[in-house]
Amino acid sequence: MENYESILAWMLSQLPMYQKTGAQAYKPDLSRMEDFCAYLQQPQHRIKTIHVAGTNGKGSTSHMLASVLQQHGYRVGLYTSPHLKDFRERIKINGHLIEKDYVVDFVQNHRQYFELHALSFFEMTVGLAFDYFSKKKVDIAVIEVGMGGRLDGTNLIQPEFSIITNIGMDHTQFLGDSLEAIAEEKAGIIKQQTPVIIGLTQAETQAVFIKKAAQLNADIIFADQMNVFGYDSDLKGSYQQQNIQTALVGLQSLKGFKLDEAKVKQGLRNVVFNTGLQGRWHVLNDSPKIVADVAHNKEGLAYVIPQIESHSYSQLHLVLGFVKDKAVDEILQLFPREALFYFCAPNIPRALSTEHLDSIAHKMELNYEIFPSVASAFSAAKNRLPSDGFIYVGGSTFVVAEIL
């Protein structure tokens, strides 16, 4: 009998995994996933679901939806990616991680199928989530898209409604090199006669979504055009207001679930407690201020950096590392020039090398230092920080994962 650790090691090593290796793990085709779900007897059709896509904010929005529904006493599945510390963070019911034994049994029972059909890590994990939520009889499951939408492994569900939070220039080597092209891919989650909520009205993408919704006779609502006031969340960061609005407008489209205003507000204020979400404007220390955030592209950081600058501090120390497919020079231009930069590389094959960062930072004439690890960069920043200073840790989900 294999244990959980060896099963997980097999999943991570046997099969390419996008979050570690990047492009070679991406298999843009739903046929393997369709066959796999048929083999599992279509578990995704035995559960009610909500589907959430978008460049930024889809994780926070998914957790908000799950928390509000949990607060009403519903049994809520939540599938998200990537994980920060533990693979099982990807698959939860009411904030509880999937049991190690369930993961072990599932992989052992179906390993022959995985090997025969060369399933990707992501495809296996999505199938595991559908199977788990179906067997555990959840009332509803919130399913976050991995990447894109049209060809994402999660796109076999028939949701109660879909959400597309916003569109930014991320994963351009897979999804296209314009906002319109990326919107086309994400619009692939819109289903026949199923409401779709768009979080942010953007001139470049609005027509793409309207056209797709019209073709499928789907009601379309732009959440930022609706009047939703008086709600806050324990997920801090002014940028969360947009996610709150998107989640609330989505819940208004949910049929067959009785929602109470007071419990909706409680659910939004208890997201971390109810779901265990980490890494969103995650305050590690108050005095001096130390904050970590998983924002990792230009659009996400455009919300986070004003939040940093809204604090008063004598010195700003930035502990940053990135993965290879990001426009790092554009990202670094967003940060305050007077900051002290502590550059490092997260411990994954996809990490952008510190040599590459060194060359970019040198050209930009930043005040920076290179460190051999995330831990050493973070430690140096803490040692040099005055009592009224501010440390921000970010650039990549994987950098945040290493210090949490």
MILOPA-560888 format. One record per residue (C-alpha): residue in three letters; chain; x, y, z. Coordinates in nm, 2 decimals. Example, Ala and Ser with C-alpha at 12.3 -4.5 7.8 and 13.67 -1.06 7.14 Angstrom:
2
{r ALA&c A&px 1.23&py -0.45&pz 0.78}
{r SER&c A&px 1.37&py -0.11&pz 0.71}
end
This chain:
404
{r MET&c A&px 0.00&py 0.00&pz 0.00}
{r GLU&c A&px 0.16&py 0.33&pz -0.11}
{r ASN&c A&px 0.13&py 0.63&pz 0.12}
{r TYR&c A&px 0.01&py 0.98&pz 0.03}
{r GLU&c A&px 0.36&py 1.12&pz -0.01}
{r SER&c A&px 0.47&py 0.86&pz -0.26}
{r ILE&c A&px 0.14&py 0.89&pz -0.46}
{r LEU&c A&px 0.18&py 1.27&pz -0.47}
{r ALA&c A&px 0.54&py 1.24&pz -0.58}
{r TRP&c A&px 0.43&py 1.01&pz -0.86}
{r MET&c A&px 0.17&py 1.26&pz -0.97}
{r LEU&c A&px 0.42&py 1.54&pz -0.97}
{r SER&c A&px 0.70&py 1.35&pz -1.14}
{r GLN&c A&px 0.54&py 1.12&pz -1.39}
{r LEU&c A&px 0.33&py 1.38&pz -1.55}
{r PRO&c A&px 0.43&py 1.73&pz -1.67}
{r MET&c A&px 0.27&py 2.00&pz -1.45}
{r TYR&c A&px 0.22&py 2.34&pz -1.59}
{r GLN&c A&px 0.29&py 2.53&pz -1.27}
{r LYS&c A&px 0.63&py 2.37&pz -1.24}
{r THR&c A&px 0.74&py 2.32&pz -1.60}
{r GLY&c A&px 0.53&py 2.56&pz -1.81}
{r ALA&c A&px 0.46&py 2.52&pz -2.18}
{r GLN&c A&px 0.54&py 2.15&pz -2.22}
{r ALA&c A&px 0.27&py 2.06&pz -1.97}
{r TYR&c A&px 0.00&py 2.25&pz -2.16}
{r LYS&c A&px -0.22&py 2.02&pz -2.36}
{r PRO&c A&px -0.48&py 2.24&pz -2.54}
{r ASP&c A&px -0.74&py 1.97&pz -2.62}
{r LEU&c A&px -1.05&py 1.86&pz -2.43}
{r SER&c A&px -1.08&py 1.51&pz -2.58}
{r ARG&c A&px -0.87&py 1.34&pz -2.31}
{r MET&c A&px -1.07&py 1.51&pz -2.04}
{r GLU&c A&px -1.40&py 1.42&pz -2.21}
{r ASP&c A&px -1.29&py 1.05&pz -2.23}
{r PHE&c A&px -1.17&py 1.06&pz -1.87}
{r CYS&c A&px -1.50&py 1.20&pz -1.74}
{r ALA&c A&px -1.69&py 0.94&pz -1.94}
{r TYR&c A&px -1.47&py 0.67&pz -1.78}
{r LEU&c A&px -1.55&py 0.82&pz -1.44}
{r GLN&c A&px -1.92&py 0.81&pz -1.53}
{r GLN&c A&px -1.96&py 1.19&pz -1.57}
{r PRO&c A&px -1.93&py 1.30&pz -1.21}
{r GLN&c A&px -1.93&py 1.67&pz -1.32}
{r HIS&c A&px -2.30&py 1.63&pz -1.44}
{r ARG&c A&px -2.41&py 1.50&pz -1.10}
{r ILE&c A&px -2.32&py 1.82&pz -0.91}
{r LYS&c A&px -2.44&py 2.18&pz -0.94}
{r THR&c A&px -2.15&py 2.41&pz -1.02}
{r ILE&c A&px -2.04&py 2.77&pz -1.06}
{r HIS&c A&px -1.76&py 2.83&pz -1.31}
{r VAL&c A&px -1.51&py 3.12&pz -1.25}
{r ALA&c A&px -1.25&py 3.24&pz -1.51}
{r GLY&c A&px -1.05&py 3.56&pz -1.56}
{r THR&c A&px -0.69&py 3.68&pz -1.56}
{r ASN&c A&px -0.69&py 3.82&pz -1.20}
{r GLY&c A&px -0.92&py 3.78&pz -0.90}
{r LYS&c A&px -1.07&py 3.45&pz -1.00}
{r GLY&c A&px -0.92&py 3.28&pz -0.69}
{r SER&c A&px -1.05&py 3.54&pz -0.45}
{r THR&c A&px -1.39&py 3.56&pz -0.62}
{r SER&c A&px -1.42&py 3.17&pz -0.60}
{r HIS&c A&px -1.34&py 3.17&pz -0.23}
{r MET&c A&px -1.59&py 3.45&pz -0.17}
{r LEU&c A&px -1.87&py 3.26&pz -0.34}
{r ALA&c A&px -1.78&py 2.94&pz -0.15}
{r SER&c A&px -1.77&py 3.13&pz 0.18}
{r VAL&c A&px -2.11&py 3.30&pz 0.13}
{r LEU&c A&px -2.28&py 2.97&pz 0.04}
{r GLN&c A&px -2.11&py 2.79&pz 0.33}
{r GLN&c A&px -2.23&py 3.06&pz 0.57}
{r HIS&c A&px -2.59&py 2.96&pz 0.47}
{r GLY&c A&px -2.53&py 2.60&pz 0.58}
{r TYR&c A&px -2.47&py 2.45&pz 0.23}
{r ARG&c A&px -2.22&py 2.18&pz 0.16}
{r VAL&c A&px -1.98&py 2.36&pz -0.08}
{r GLY&c A&px -1.71&py 2.21&pz -0.29}
{r LEU&c A&px -1.42&py 2.44&pz -0.40}
{r TYR&c A&px -1.17&py 2.36&pz -0.67}
{r THR&c A&px -0.89&py 2.60&pz -0.73}
{r SER&c A&px -0.53&py 2.61&pz -0.85}
{r PRO&c A&px -0.24&py 2.64&pz -0.80}
{r HIS&c A&px -0.18&py 2.54&pz -0.43}
{r LEU&c A&px 0.05&py 2.73&pz -0.20}
{r LYS&c A&px 0.17&py 2.47&pz 0.05}
{r ASP&c A&px -0.03&py 2.15&pz 0.01}
{r PHE&c A&px -0.17&py 1.98&pz -0.30}
{r ARG&c A&px -0.49&py 1.92&pz -0.12}
{r GLU&c A&px -0.57&py 2.29&pz -0.10}
{r ARG&c A&px -0.69&py 2.25&pz -0.46}
{r ILE&c A&px -0.99&py 2.04&pz -0.35}
{r LYS&c A&px -1.20&py 2.14&pz -0.04}
{r ILE&c A&px -1.54&py 2.09&pz 0.10}
{r ASN&c A&px -1.65&py 2.36&pz 0.34}
{r GLY&c A&px -1.29&py 2.46&pz 0.39}
{r HIS&c A&px -1.17&py 2.11&pz 0.47}
{r LEU&c A&px -0.90&py 1.96&pz 0.25}
{r ILE&c A&px -0.97&py 1.64&pz 0.06}
{r GLU&c A&px -0.85&py 1.35&pz 0.27}
{r LYS&c A&px -0.51&py 1.20&pz 0.19}
{r ASP&c A&px -0.67&py 0.85&pz 0.17}
{r TYR&c A&px -0.91&py 0.96&pz -0.10}
{r VAL&c A&px -0.63&py 1.09&pz -0.31}
{r VAL&c A&px -0.43&py 0.77&pz -0.26}
{r ASP&c A&px -0.73&py 0.55&pz -0.34}
{r PHE&c A&px -0.83&py 0.75&pz -0.65}
{r VAL&c A&px -0.48&py 0.74&pz -0.80}
{r GLN&c A&px -0.43&py 0.37&pz -0.72}
{r ASN&c A&px -0.77&py 0.28&pz -0.87}
{r HIS&c A&px -0.71&py 0.47&pz -1.19}
{r ARG&c A&px -0.33&py 0.47&pz -1.24}
{r GLN&c A&px -0.35&py 0.23&pz -1.52}
{r TYR&c A&px -0.59&py 0.46&pz -1.70}
{r PHE&c A&px -0.37&py 0.77&pz -1.64}
{r GLU&c A&px -0.06&py 0.59&pz -1.78}
{r LEU&c A&px -0.24&py 0.45&pz -2.08}
{r HIS&c A&px -0.39&py 0.78&pz -2.18}
{r ALA&c A&px -0.10&py 1.01&pz -2.07}
{r LEU&c A&px -0.32&py 1.24&pz -1.87}
{r SER&c A&px -0.16&py 1.56&pz -1.75}
{r PHE&c A&px -0.13&py 1.64&pz -1.38}
{r PHE&c A&px -0.41&py 1.90&pz -1.42}
{r GLU&c A&px -0.65&py 1.66&pz -1.60}
{r MET&c A&px -0.60&py 1.40&pz -1.32}
{r THR&c A&px -0.66&py 1.66&pz -1.06}
{r VAL&c A&px -0.98&py 1.80&pz -1.22}
{r GLY&c A&px -1.12&py 1.45&pz -1.26}
{r LEU&c A&px -1.03&py 1.38&pz -0.89}
{r ALA&c A&px -1.22&py 1.70&pz -0.79}
{r PHE&c A&px -1.53&py 1.61&pz -0.99}
{r ASP&c A&px -1.53&py 1.25&pz -0.85}
{r TYR&c A&px -1.48&py 1.37&pz -0.49}
{r PHE&c A&px -1.76&py 1.64&pz -0.50}
{r SER&c A&px -2.00&py 1.40&pz -0.67}
{r LYS&c A&px -1.93&py 1.11&pz -0.42}
{r LYS&c A&px -1.95&py 1.35&pz -0.12}
{r LYS&c A&px -2.28&py 1.49&pz -0.25}
{r VAL&c A&px -2.20&py 1.86&pz -0.23}
{r ASP&c A&px -2.49&py 2.10&pz -0.27}
{r ILE&c A&px -2.28&py 2.30&pz -0.51}
{r ALA&c A&px -1.92&py 2.33&pz -0.62}
{r VAL&c A&px -1.73&py 2.64&pz -0.72}
{r ILE&c A&px -1.49&py 2.55&pz -1.00}
{r GLU&c A&px -1.20&py 2.78&pz -1.08}
{r VAL&c A&px -1.06&py 2.76&pz -1.44}
{r GLY&c A&px -0.69&py 2.67&pz -1.45}
{r MET&c A&px -0.59&py 2.87&pz -1.75}
{r GLY&c A&px -0.79&py 3.03&pz -2.03}
{r GLY&c A&px -1.13&py 2.87&pz -2.05}
{r ARG&c A&px -1.23&py 2.72&pz -2.38}
{r LEU&c A&px -0.98&py 2.43&pz -2.37}
{r ASP&c A&px -0.94&py 2.42&pz -1.99}
{r GLY&c A&px -0.99&py 2.08&pz -1.83}
{r THR&c A&px -1.27&py 2.22&pz -1.61}
{r ASN&c A&px -1.48&py 2.33&pz -1.91}
{r LEU&c A&px -1.70&py 2.02&pz -1.91}
{r ILE&c A&px -1.94&py 2.14&pz -1.65}
{r GLN&c A&px -2.29&py 2.29&pz -1.71}
{r PRO&c A&px -2.28&py 2.56&pz -1.44}
{r GLU&c A&px -2.56&py 2.75&pz -1.28}
{r PHE&c A&px -2.38&py 3.06&pz -1.39}
{r SER&c A&px -2.03&py 3.16&pz -1.52}
{r ILE&c A&px -1.80&py 3.44&pz -1.41}
{r ILE&c A&px -1.52&py 3.60&pz -1.61}
{r THR&c A&px -1.35&py 3.85&pz -1.37}
{r ASN&c A&px -1.14&py 4.05&pz -1.61}
{r ILE&c A&px -0.89&py 4.02&pz -1.90}
{r GLY&c A&px -0.52&py 4.10&pz -1.88}
{r MET&c A&px -0.21&py 4.01&pz -2.08}
{r ASP&c A&px -0.11&py 3.69&pz -1.91}
{r HIS&c A&px -0.01&py 3.34&pz -2.05}
{r THR&c A&px 0.01&py 3.51&pz -2.39}
{r GLN&c A&px 0.21&py 3.22&pz -2.54}
{r PHE&c A&px -0.10&py 3.00&pz -2.50}
{r LEU&c A&px -0.40&py 3.23&pz -2.51}
{r GLY&c A&px -0.31&py 3.50&pz -2.76}
{r ASP&c A&px -0.12&py 3.83&pz -2.77}
{r SER&c A&px -0.41&py 4.07&pz -2.75}
{r LEU&c A&px -0.68&py 4.13&pz -2.49}
{r GLU&c A&px -0.94&py 4.04&pz -2.76}
{r ALA&c A&px -0.77&py 3.71&pz -2.83}
{r ILE&c A&px -0.75&py 3.62&pz -2.46}
{r ALA&c A&px -1.11&py 3.72&pz -2.41}
{r GLU&c A&px -1.21&py 3.48&pz -2.69}
{r GLU&c A&px -1.04&py 3.20&pz -2.51}
{r LYS&c A&px -1.20&py 3.29&pz -2.17}
{r ALA&c A&px -1.54&py 3.34&pz -2.34}
{r GLY&c A&px -1.52&py 2.97&pz -2.42}
{r ILE&c A&px -1.68&py 2.90&pz -2.07}
{r ILE&c A&px -2.00&py 3.07&pz -2.16}
{r LYS&c A&px -2.28&py 2.81&pz -2.20}
{r GLN&c A&px -2.61&py 2.79&pz -2.37}
{r GLN&c A&px -2.88&py 2.99&pz -2.19}
{r THR&c A&px -2.66&py 3.02&pz -1.88}
{r PRO&c A&px -2.60&py 3.36&pz -1.72}
{r VAL&c A&px -2.25&py 3.50&pz -1.74}
{r ILE&c A&px -2.12&py 3.78&pz -1.52}
{r ILE&c A&px -1.83&py 3.99&pz -1.65}
{r GLY&c A&px -1.64&py 4.15&pz -1.36}
{r LEU&c A&px -1.48&py 4.44&pz -1.54}
{r THR&c A&px -1.61&py 4.63&pz -1.85}
{r GLN&c A&px -1.31&py 4.68&pz -2.08}
{r ALA&c A&px -1.33&py 4.85&pz -2.42}
{r GLU&c A&px -1.12&py 4.59&pz -2.59}
{r THR&c A&px -1.32&py 4.29&pz -2.47}
{r GLN&c A&px -1.68&py 4.40&pz -2.41}
{r ALA&c A&px -1.79&py 4.32&pz -2.77}
{r VAL&c A&px -1.63&py 3.98&pz -2.76}
{r PHE&c A&px -1.84&py 3.88&pz -2.46}
{r ILE&c A&px -2.16&py 4.03&pz -2.58}
{r LYS&c A&px -2.13&py 3.85&pz -2.92}
{r LYS&c A&px -2.05&py 3.51&pz -2.76}
{r ALA&c A&px -2.34&py 3.55&pz -2.51}
{r ALA&c A&px -2.58&py 3.64&pz -2.79}
{r GLN&c A&px -2.48&py 3.34&pz -2.99}
{r LEU&c A&px -2.56&py 3.11&pz -2.69}
{r ASN&c A&px -2.87&py 3.30&pz -2.58}
{r ALA&c A&px -2.70&py 3.36&pz -2.24}
{r ASP&c A&px -2.79&py 3.66&pz -2.02}
{r ILE&c A&px -2.48&py 3.87&pz -1.98}
{r ILE&c A&px -2.43&py 4.12&pz -1.69}
{r PHE&c A&px -2.13&py 4.35&pz -1.64}
{r ALA&c A&px -2.09&py 4.35&pz -1.26}
{r ASP&c A&px -1.91&py 4.69&pz -1.24}
{r GLN&c A&px -2.21&py 4.86&pz -1.40}
{r MET&c A&px -2.44&py 4.74&pz -1.12}
{r ASN&c A&px -2.50&py 4.93&pz -0.80}
{r VAL&c A&px -2.37&py 4.71&pz -0.51}
{r PHE&c A&px -2.27&py 4.90&pz -0.20}
{r GLY&c A&px -2.21&py 4.85&pz 0.17}
{r TYR&c A&px -2.02&py 4.52&pz 0.16}
{r ASP&c A&px -1.67&py 4.44&pz 0.29}
{r SER&c A&px -1.45&py 4.14&pz 0.33}
{r ASP&c A&px -1.18&py 4.00&pz 0.55}
{r LEU&c A&px -0.98&py 3.97&pz 0.23}
{r LYS&c A&px -0.79&py 4.30&pz 0.25}
{r GLY&c A&px -0.67&py 4.51&pz -0.03}
{r SER&c A&px -0.88&py 4.78&pz -0.20}
{r TYR&c A&px -0.87&py 4.57&pz -0.52}
{r GLN&c A&px -1.10&py 4.32&pz -0.35}
{r GLN&c A&px -1.39&py 4.55&pz -0.39}
{r GLN&c A&px -1.42&py 4.45&pz -0.76}
{r ASN&c A&px -1.42&py 4.08&pz -0.66}
{r ILE&c A&px -1.69&py 4.14&pz -0.40}
{r GLN&c A&px -1.91&py 4.31&pz -0.65}
{r THR&c A&px -1.85&py 4.03&pz -0.91}
{r ALA&c A&px -1.93&py 3.76&pz -0.65}
{r LEU&c A&px -2.25&py 3.94&pz -0.53}
{r VAL&c A&px -2.38&py 4.00&pz -0.88}
{r GLY&c A&px -2.32&py 3.64&pz -0.96}
{r LEU&c A&px -2.51&py 3.51&pz -0.66}
{r GLN&c A&px -2.81&py 3.72&pz -0.77}
{r SER&c A&px -2.82&py 3.48&pz -1.07}
{r LEU&c A&px -2.82&py 3.17&pz -0.86}
{r LYS&c A&px -3.16&py 2.98&pz -0.87}
{r GLY&c A&px -3.28&py 2.74&pz -0.60}
{r PHE&c A&px -3.06&py 2.86&pz -0.31}
{r LYS&c A&px -3.22&py 3.08&pz -0.05}
{r LEU&c A&px -2.98&py 3.36&pz 0.04}
{r ASP&c A&px -3.01&py 3.59&pz 0.34}
{r GLU&c A&px -2.86&py 3.94&pz 0.34}
{r ALA&c A&px -2.70&py 3.91&pz 0.69}
{r LYS&c A&px -2.54&py 3.57&pz 0.60}
{r VAL&c A&px -2.41&py 3.71&pz 0.27}
{r LYS&c A&px -2.23&py 3.98&pz 0.46}
{r GLN&c A&px -2.10&py 3.73&pz 0.72}
{r GLY&c A&px -1.98&py 3.50&pz 0.45}
{r LEU&c A&px -1.78&py 3.79&pz 0.29}
{r ARG&c A&px -1.63&py 3.88&pz 0.62}
{r ASN&c A&px -1.53&py 3.52&pz 0.70}
{r VAL&c A&px -1.37&py 3.41&pz 0.37}
{r VAL&c A&px -1.03&py 3.31&pz 0.53}
{r PHE&c A&px -1.20&py 3.14&pz 0.83}
{r ASN&c A&px -1.45&py 2.95&pz 0.61}
{r THR&c A&px -1.23&py 2.85&pz 0.32}
{r GLY&c A&px -0.86&py 2.88&pz 0.44}
{r LEU&c A&px -0.76&py 3.11&pz 0.16}
{r GLN&c A&px -0.41&py 3.25&pz 0.19}
{r GLY&c A&px -0.18&py 3.49&pz 0.00}
{r ARG&c A&px -0.41&py 3.77&pz -0.08}
{r TRP&c A&px -0.28&py 4.09&pz 0.08}
{r HIS&c A&px -0.16&py 3.85&pz 0.35}
{r VAL&c A&px -0.04&py 4.06&pz 0.65}
{r LEU&c A&px 0.24&py 3.87&pz 0.82}
{r ASN&c A&px 0.33&py 4.14&pz 1.06}
{r ASP&c A&px 0.18&py 4.47&pz 1.16}
{r SER&c A&px 0.47&py 4.66&pz 1.31}
{r PRO&c A&px 0.68&py 4.68&pz 1.10}
{r LYS&c A&px 0.44&py 4.60&pz 0.82}
{r ILE&c A&px 0.51&py 4.28&pz 0.63}
{r VAL&c A&px 0.27&py 4.18&pz 0.35}
{r ALA&c A&px 0.27&py 3.90&pz 0.09}
{r ASP&c A&px 0.05&py 3.89&pz -0.21}
{r VAL&c A&px 0.03&py 3.64&pz -0.50}
{r ALA&c A&px -0.04&py 3.90&pz -0.77}
{r HIS&c A&px 0.20&py 3.81&pz -1.05}
{r ASN&c A&px 0.12&py 4.01&pz -1.36}
{r LYS&c A&px 0.10&py 4.37&pz -1.47}
{r GLU&c A&px -0.28&py 4.40&pz -1.43}
{r GLY&c A&px -0.28&py 4.23&pz -1.08}
{r LEU&c A&px 0.01&py 4.44&pz -0.96}
{r ALA&c A&px -0.15&py 4.76&pz -1.09}
{r TYR&c A&px -0.41&py 4.71&pz -0.81}
{r VAL&c A&px -0.16&py 4.60&pz -0.54}
{r ILE&c A&px 0.11&py 4.87&pz -0.58}
{r PRO&c A&px -0.13&py 5.16&pz -0.50}
{r GLN&c A&px -0.23&py 4.96&pz -0.19}
{r ILE&c A&px 0.14&py 4.95&pz -0.09}
{r GLU&c A&px 0.18&py 5.32&pz -0.16}
{r SER&c A&px -0.12&py 5.41&pz 0.05}
{r HIS&c A&px 0.07&py 5.31&pz 0.36}
{r SER&c A&px 0.32&py 5.55&pz 0.52}
{r TYR&c A&px 0.67&py 5.40&pz 0.57}
{r SER&c A&px 1.03&py 5.53&pz 0.59}
{r GLN&c A&px 1.17&py 5.25&pz 0.36}
{r LEU&c A&px 1.01&py 5.00&pz 0.12}
{r HIS&c A&px 1.18&py 4.66&pz 0.09}
{r LEU&c A&px 1.06&py 4.44&pz -0.20}
{r VAL&c A&px 1.13&py 4.07&pz -0.19}
{r LEU&c A&px 1.06&py 3.96&pz -0.55}
{r GLY&c A&px 1.10&py 3.65&pz -0.77}
{r PHE&c A&px 0.93&py 3.56&pz -1.09}
{r VAL&c A&px 0.86&py 3.27&pz -1.33}
{r LYS&c A&px 0.98&py 3.27&pz -1.69}
{r ASP&c A&px 0.67&py 3.37&pz -1.88}
{r LYS&c A&px 0.62&py 3.71&pz -1.73}
{r ALA&c A&px 0.70&py 4.05&pz -1.88}
{r VAL&c A&px 0.93&py 4.12&pz -1.58}
{r ASP&c A&px 1.07&py 4.45&pz -1.72}
{r GLU&c A&px 0.72&py 4.59&pz -1.75}
{r ILE&c A&px 0.62&py 4.46&pz -1.40}
{r LEU&c A&px 0.93&py 4.61&pz -1.23}
{r GLN&c A&px 0.85&py 4.96&pz -1.38}
{r LEU&c A&px 0.53&py 4.96&pz -1.17}
{r PHE&c A&px 0.71&py 4.95&pz -0.84}
{r PRO&c A&px 0.83&py 5.27&pz -0.66}
{r ARG&c A&px 1.18&py 5.36&pz -0.78}
{r GLU&c A&px 1.30&py 5.44&pz -0.43}
{r ALA&c A&px 1.24&py 5.09&pz -0.30}
{r LEU&c A&px 1.52&py 4.84&pz -0.21}
{r PHE&c A&px 1.48&py 4.53&pz -0.42}
{r TYR&c A&px 1.57&py 4.18&pz -0.29}
{r PHE&c A&px 1.57&py 3.95&pz -0.60}
{r CYS&c A&px 1.55&py 3.58&pz -0.57}
{r ALA&c A&px 1.42&py 3.27&pz -0.76}
{r PRO&c A&px 1.15&py 3.04&pz -0.63}
{r ASN&c A&px 1.25&py 2.68&pz -0.60}
{r ILE&c A&px 1.08&py 2.54&pz -0.91}
{r PRO&c A&px 1.21&py 2.46&pz -1.26}
{r ARG&c A&px 1.00&py 2.74&pz -1.42}
{r ALA&c A&px 1.16&py 3.01&pz -1.21}
{r LEU&c A&px 1.32&py 3.31&pz -1.38}
{r SER&c A&px 1.69&py 3.29&pz -1.30}
{r THR&c A&px 1.85&py 3.55&pz -1.08}
{r GLU&c A&px 2.11&py 3.61&pz -1.36}
{r HIS&c A&px 1.83&py 3.73&pz -1.58}
{r LEU&c A&px 1.68&py 3.95&pz -1.31}
{r ASP&c A&px 2.03&py 4.09&pz -1.24}
{r SER&c A&px 2.06&py 4.20&pz -1.60}
{r ILE&c A&px 1.71&py 4.36&pz -1.61}
{r ALA&c A&px 1.76&py 4.54&pz -1.28}
{r HIS&c A&px 2.10&py 4.66&pz -1.38}
{r LYS&c A&px 1.97&py 4.82&pz -1.70}
{r MET&c A&px 1.68&py 4.98&pz -1.50}
{r GLU&c A&px 1.94&py 5.11&pz -1.25}
{r LEU&c A&px 1.74&py 4.98&pz -0.95}
{r ASN&c A&px 1.87&py 4.97&pz -0.60}
{r TYR&c A&px 1.89&py 4.59&pz -0.57}
{r GLU&c A&px 2.07&py 4.28&pz -0.44}
{r ILE&c A&px 2.06&py 3.92&pz -0.56}
{r PHE&c A&px 2.00&py 3.63&pz -0.32}
{r PRO&c A&px 2.04&py 3.26&pz -0.36}
{r SER&c A&px 1.70&py 3.17&pz -0.22}
{r VAL&c A&px 1.36&py 3.32&pz -0.12}
{r ALA&c A&px 1.44&py 3.26&pz 0.25}
{r SER&c A&px 1.77&py 3.44&pz 0.24}
{r ALA&c A&px 1.62&py 3.74&pz 0.06}
{r PHE&c A&px 1.33&py 3.76&pz 0.31}
{r SER&c A&px 1.57&py 3.72&pz 0.60}
{r ALA&c A&px 1.80&py 4.00&pz 0.47}
{r ALA&c A&px 1.50&py 4.23&pz 0.42}
{r LYS&c A&px 1.38&py 4.17&pz 0.78}
{r ASN&c A&px 1.72&py 4.23&pz 0.93}
{r ARG&c A&px 1.76&py 4.56&pz 0.75}
{r LEU&c A&px 1.41&py 4.69&pz 0.81}
{r PRO&c A&px 1.36&py 4.99&pz 1.03}
{r SER&c A&px 1.06&py 4.97&pz 1.28}
{r ASP&c A&px 0.86&py 5.20&pz 1.05}
{r GLY&c A&px 0.95&py 5.02&pz 0.73}
{r PHE&c A&px 0.74&py 4.81&pz 0.50}
{r ILE&c A&px 0.83&py 4.47&pz 0.34}
{r TYR&c A&px 0.63&py 4.34&pz 0.04}
{r VAL&c A&px 0.68&py 3.98&pz -0.07}
{r GLY&c A&px 0.56&py 3.88&pz -0.42}
{r GLY&c A&px 0.61&py 3.85&pz -0.79}
{r SER&c A&px 0.50&py 3.49&pz -0.80}
{r THR&c A&px 0.27&py 3.25&pz -0.61}
{r PHE&c A&px 0.57&py 3.03&pz -0.55}
{r VAL&c A&px 0.77&py 3.31&pz -0.38}
{r VAL&c A&px 0.48&py 3.37&pz -0.14}
{r ALA&c A&px 0.44&py 2.99&pz -0.08}
{r GLU&c A&px 0.80&py 2.97&pz 0.04}
{r ILE&c A&px 0.76&py 3.23&pz 0.31}
{r LEU&c A&px 0.41&py 3.15&pz 0.43}
end
